[in-house]
Structures are given as structure tokens and as C-alpha cells.
Amino acid sequence: MATTRPIDLQELSTYFKMPEKAVAKHLGICLTSLKKICRAHGVTRWPYRKIKSLDKKLKKLEVAMSSTSDPSMVYASFSSSSPAPVSATSSASPEVWTSRTPSSTSTPSSSAASMASTPRQVSAPAGGSRSGS
């Protein structure tokens, strides 16, 4: 006969760095029971993958911080999709800040512009609509 014991949130949080299935096996319960316990404590999603992702980003940032002393280079290497920060004392011309498109590009015709801003209407599906008869 199996005995049950309550699992509090503090004990549950010690397992957050493990996959959900491994925790259930370690505790000797099925995955569904573990999920019920989690929901009872307000844990809607098992945080293992998010924690793993954040740990990976933190390690990447630590490596970048230790390899350079210039903070702007760390930012640039950490977020490759974002542009490197520009210093406030840069000698960039004012037009860099006002427009990103060259002046030689053509603007869309007025009819194309009006079509882009006009809300679309959703039509009824083919085959007719059903009225309550």
C-alpha cells in the first residue's frame, strides 16, 4: 500500500532544474499527479526549459564580459539581432536620426496607399449562410 505525503512549493522548486518526467519518476508518481500538484501551487508551466535557456544566456553574457572590458561590445555580441549602441557624442549627421530610407525611393501611389489602410471585410463562406430556419 502506497503512502502519500504532501509536497510543498519549496520542495517542488528544488526540482525545477530537472525535466518534468524525471521529477515524476524520482518522486514515484505519475506525470499527471505531478501536474496536479503543480497547479495546486500555482505553477502552470514546468519551468525547466525556461531556466535552462536563461542559464545559457547568462553563461554567454559572463563569457562576453570576461573577454572584453568595453560594455558596448558585450551588448553587441550578446544581442546579435539588435544594432550596437551609438554613443551620445557620435558625429553622425542629423539626417541619420530623421530618416532611414534614401530620398530617391519612390512612394506608393495614392490608390495603393489607400488600399493598405482600408480595413478588410470578411465575407460569408461559400455555400450560403445558415439562418435559424
C-alpha positions, 0 to 999 in steps of 0.5 A: 500500500502506497503512502502519500505525503504532501509536497510543498512549493519549496520542495517542488522548486528544488526540482525545477532544474530537472525535466518534468518526467524525471521529477515524476519518476524520482518522486514515484508518481505519475506525470499527471499527479505531478501536474496536479500538484503543480497547479495546486501551487500555482505553477502552470508551466514546468519551468525547466526549459525556461531556466535552462535557456536563461542559464545559457544566456547568462553563461554567454553574457559572463563569457562576453564580459570576461573577454572584453572590458568595453560594455558596448561590445558585450551588448553587441555580441550578446544581442546579435539581432539588435544594432550596437549602441551609438554613443551620445557624442557620435558625429553622425549627421542629423539626417541619420536620426530623421530618416532611414530610407534614401530620398530617391525611393519612390512612394506608393501611389495614392490608390495603393496607399489607400488600399493598405489602410482600408480595413478588410471585410470578411465575407460569408463562406461559400455555400450560403449562410445558415439562418435559424430556419 
